[in-house]
Amino acid sequence: MVATLESTPKNATHWSRAKMADRSGLSKSSIGRIWKAFNLKPHLEDGFKMSNDPLFVEKVTDVVGLYLNPPEAAVVLSVDEKSQVQALSRSQPALPMMPGMPEKRTHDYFRHGTTSLFAALNVVDGTVISATHRRHRSTEFKQFLAKIDDQVPDDLAIHIICDNYGTHKHPIVNKWLAAHPRFTMHFTPTYSSWLNQVERLFGYVTADLLQRSDHRSVQALEKDLREWVKAWNENPKPFIWTKTAEQILGSLGRLLQRSTGAGH
């Protein structure tokens, strides 16, 4: 256990059962049983990025508060762009799935251009306002805000949750927001895309449509993106947020203590 957690083998970045068996004198099967008993998996790794936002606590509390207690006479929208979505066509037709054989696709493809999917997820009812643009500058973001303004009833305030991407804070956007006071912007902390619910929607778009897509033009890709959103809105499913800000901050604090020995 100590060797697994506190050392690495020569000429390797992590232990394997064979390497640890040579190191310890135990059999590979014994190593496997010990690792399983303590839930150690040296062959796996995961990624992380801790936020360095000085207002991290305040922003988490603000955004989670909107999820758990949406304000009355208002709509809360989780907003972002899925940028640089590529229109790809495979070099050869796919081979269909058959019993005992999965669908097969070629690894090489032709690129036909890119588009960006702008999406605003209503965190209460799950409906989506969307648009596609070939670019994703502040100009396009302002246009998307105007579309939101047009589609949300005039008697409702609008709370926008989005990340810190430069286009969301551009002077052009700020000037437009000043002229539309029913909009309130709420920014997630840096490196905290997990806090923005629309990212989960983009995960569904990727799995359902883009992962195996075959589009021979950007126009065809954009048409399918619009059709996907239209189908989603026919039976929308809101994502249910369950953890409070205090629970999230407590979990992150415990993770930091275990990982770095930090006192706070």
LINSULCOR-V557587 format. One record per pair of residues at least 24 apart in sequence whose ideal C-beta (glycine too) atoms are under 7 Angstrom apart, sorted by the first residue. I is the first residue (numbers start at 1). J is the second residue. Records with the same first field share a line. If there is no record, write none. Layout:
# LINSULCOR-V557587
I=J, J
This chain:
# LINSULCOR-V557587
1=38
4=40, 42
14=42, 43
15=42
16=43
49=191
50=191
51=189, 190, 191, 192
52=190
53=189, 190
56=189
57=249
59=187, 188, 189
60=189, 195, 245, 248, 249
61=245
62=186
63=161, 186, 188, 195
64=244, 245, 248
65=245
66=159, 161, 186
67=123, 241
68=241, 244
70=123, 124
71=159
73=156, 157
74=156, 157, 158, 159
75=122, 152, 156, 158
76=123, 124, 159, 161
77=120, 121, 122, 148, 158, 159, 160, 161
78=121, 123, 161, 196, 197, 198
79=120, 160, 161, 162, 198
80=119, 162, 163, 196, 198, 199
81=116, 117, 118, 136
82=116, 117, 202, 205
83=116, 136
84=114, 116
85=114, 115, 116, 117, 210, 221
86=111, 114
87=112, 113, 215, 217, 218, 220, 221
88=213, 215
89=214, 215, 216
90=214
105=212
112=215, 216, 217, 218
113=218
115=218, 221, 222
117=205, 225
118=144
119=198, 201
120=148
121=197, 198, 201
123=197, 238
124=238
125=236, 238
126=236, 237, 238
127=233, 236
128=201, 229, 232, 233
130=229
132=222, 225, 226
136=167
137=167
138=167, 170, 172, 173
139=172
141=167, 168, 173
142=172, 173, 176
145=176, 183
149=180
157=182, 184
158=182, 183
159=184, 186
160=185, 186
161=186, 188, 196
162=187
163=187, 188, 193, 196
164=190
197=239
200=239
